Amino acid sequence: MTHFYASTHSQRDNALTTRPAVLITGASTGIGAVYAKRFAQRGHDLVLVARDQSRLDALATRLRNEHSIAVEVVAADLTQISDLTAVESRLRNDNRIGILVNNAGAALSGHFIDQSTDSVAQLVALNTTALVRLASAIAPRLAKAGEGAIINIGSVVGLAPEFGMSVYGATKAFVLFLSQGLSLELSPQGVYVQAVLPAATRTEIWDRSGVDINTLKEIMEVDDLVDAALVGFDRREPVTIPPLHDAQRWDDLQSARQGLLGQIRQTSVAQRYLPLE
């Protein structure tokens, strides 16, 4: 279901400059809602996507009143193909939308063998399938225009199988890999792709996944997370990790990975795998 609300044009610092509209998934609460507030403060019109119609409406009303922007609300469950394809169509065809924030996601607690196959499939559908389909819907148009941005919300869990969240971590590893690959492909065409990797952040994802947030020793406030991510956005970082204090660690990891790739020789088997004579 889509609701459009007429509004006065966004007030611009420069009348000759038109800021792109921003489509944000998972926008009714948490990280998505804060992104909506921050982009509204910057004067961007918004398209807010989430399942919770009432929360979306309340947020949209507040942002229109406070920032004199146009806000459209799209109530959609991105695990449902009919809802997903409707949002895809909007991204393909609405030239006003120049930024996609791929934020919708879920987590799943417990051990893999205790998780139902349906719950695992639902998690993968939202965290990976919906995300890549939405990116696929908007990317060709942005590349043709030679401008725009895609922000994909991942997680540091995607770097850490040791954390014991195997399926969730695997989906977030996918988000990182996809973002890095798209950045290499699309940045020469003027399209910026950013992967944002939060650590534990104070959002409702914990309650929904069955984890008591009060049991977490360290947690970042969601406003701090988004503000840091937007610093990375403004700097055009391909990967932004707000809780990483020593940036050299990431650079070292990338150097080690690239060094490993340099040691892979496709024409011959490594000596250690040769059969014993």
Summary of the structure (lengths in Angstrom):
residues: 277
radius of gyration: 20.0
end to end distance: 68.2
largest distance: 79.9
contacts: 846
relative contact order: 0.11
helix: 52%
strand: 13%
